[in-house]
Amino acid sequence: MRTLAFGNRIFEVAPVRAVRLCRNLPGTGTAAAYAIMEAATTGRPAHRAAPDRHDEEAAVTTTGTVRYWAAAKAAAGTAEEPYAAATLAEALDAARTAHAANPEFARVLMRCSFLVDGDPVGTRDHAAVALAEGGTVEVLPPFAGG
């Protein structure tokens, strides 16, 4: 067992548990798991500073798919498109920029709710919702009939 610091987290881990441990922690992923696993086997520290939300270079950019439904699909002119962003806020900003020629898209997006990998975002701050590599963001406008 080794004590490892990763961002603002401290771990007591055996190398074989590092990947499973990190995948279950918010804000960590496969890259973090492998960094901790390497540190556990080599004895070198696996310290990574927590990304500053204002420092875009420090954030890890992931790729995935944005799926639009109903009015959002009509406003976007496509059923889905790829994203390259670390958070939901970044993905939505990129989508607004990509569809800037259609002001209706931004209006529809303001009324939408979102699912990230099947989980409702609800009232959480979009900048705090991390996106996973290969993940899916579902853009759901209000539906009539319940």
C-alpha positions in Angstrom: 0.0 0.0 0.0 1.1 3.5 -0.8 -0.2 6.9 0.1 -0.8 9.0 -3.0 -1.9 12.6 -3.4 -3.9 13.4 -6.6 -5.3 16.8 -6.8 -7.0 17.5 -3.5 -7.5 13.8 -2.8 -5.3 11.4 -0.7 -5.3 7.7 -1.4 -4.1 4.6 0.3 -4.1 2.2 -2.6 -2.6 -1.0 -3.9 -1.8 -0.8 -7.6 -4.5 -3.1 -8.7 -7.3 -1.0 -7.1 -6.2 2.4 -8.5 -8.2 2.2 -11.7 -11.5 1.1 -10.0 -11.0 3.7 -7.3 -10.6 6.6 -9.7 -13.4 5.7 -11.9 -15.8 6.0 -9.0 -14.7 9.5 -7.9 -16.2 12.6 -9.4 -13.8 14.6 -11.5 -11.4 11.7 -12.2 -11.2 9.3 -15.0 -9.1 6.8 -16.8 -6.1 9.1 -17.2 -6.2 9.8 -13.5 -6.5 6.1 -12.6 -3.5 5.2 -14.7 -1.4 8.0 -13.2 -2.2 6.8 -9.7 -1.6 3.2 -10.7 1.8 4.2 -12.2 2.7 6.1 -9.0 1.7 3.1 -6.9 4.0 0.8 -8.8 6.9 3.2 -9.3 6.7 5.0 -6.0 6.8 8.4 -7.7 4.1 10.9 -6.7 1.0 11.2 -8.9 0.1 14.7 -8.0 -2.0 16.8 -10.4 -3.3 20.2 -9.4 -7.0 20.6 -9.6 -7.8 22.5 -12.8 -8.6 26.1 -12.5 -12.0 26.7 -14.2 -10.5 29.9 -15.7 -7.4 28.2 -17.0 -8.6 26.4 -20.1 -5.2 24.8 -20.7 -5.4 23.0 -17.3 -8.8 21.4 -18.0 -8.8 18.1 -19.7 -10.8 18.2 -22.9 -12.9 15.1 -23.7 -14.8 14.2 -26.9 -18.2 12.8 -27.2 -21.6 13.4 -28.8 -24.3 16.0 -28.4 -27.8 14.7 -29.4 -30.6 17.1 -30.1 -34.2 16.3 -29.7 -37.4 17.9 -31.1 -37.2 21.7 -31.3 -33.5 21.6 -30.5 -32.9 19.2 -33.4 -34.8 21.5 -35.7 -32.9 24.6 -34.6 -29.5 22.9 -34.8 -30.4 21.4 -38.2 -28.9 18.1 -37.2 -29.7 15.2 -34.9 -26.2 15.0 -33.3 -22.8 16.5 -33.5 -19.5 15.9 -31.7 -18.2 17.9 -28.7 -14.7 18.5 -27.5 -15.0 20.0 -24.0 -14.2 19.3 -20.4 -17.6 20.5 -19.0 -21.2 20.9 -20.1 -20.8 24.7 -20.1 -17.9 24.5 -22.5 -19.8 22.0 -24.8 -22.9 24.3 -24.9 -20.8 27.4 -25.5 -19.1 25.6 -28.5 -22.6 24.6 -29.8 -23.9 28.2 -29.5 -20.8 29.4 -31.4 -21.2 26.7 -34.1 -24.8 27.7 -34.6 -24.4 31.4 -34.2 -26.0 32.0 -37.6 -29.3 30.7 -36.3 -30.4 32.8 -33.3 -33.3 30.4 -32.7 -30.8 27.8 -31.6 -29.7 29.9 -28.6 -33.3 30.6 -27.6 -34.2 27.0 -27.7 -31.1 26.0 -25.8 -32.0 28.3 -22.9 -35.3 26.4 -22.4 -33.7 22.9 -22.6 -32.9 20.4 -19.9 -29.9 18.1 -20.3 -28.9 14.6 -19.6 -25.2 13.8 -19.4 -24.5 10.0 -19.9 -28.1 9.4 -18.9 -28.1 11.4 -15.7 -30.2 14.6 -15.4 -28.2 17.8 -14.9 -31.1 19.5 -13.2 -30.2 22.8 -11.5 -26.5 22.0 -11.2 -24.1 24.6 -12.6 -23.2 23.6 -16.1 -19.5 24.5 -15.4 -19.4 22.0 -12.6 -20.7 19.1 -14.8 -17.7 17.2 -16.1 -18.0 15.3 -19.4 -16.6 11.9 -19.9 -14.5 10.7 -22.9 -17.0 9.1 -25.4 -19.9 10.5 -23.4 -23.3 11.7 -24.6 -25.1 14.9 -23.9 -28.8 14.8 -24.6 -30.5 18.2 -25.3 -34.2 18.0 -24.4 -36.5 20.9 -25.1 -39.7 21.1 -23.1 -42.2 18.5 -24.3 -46.0 19.0 -24.3 -48.2 16.3 -22.8 -46.0 15.4 -19.9 
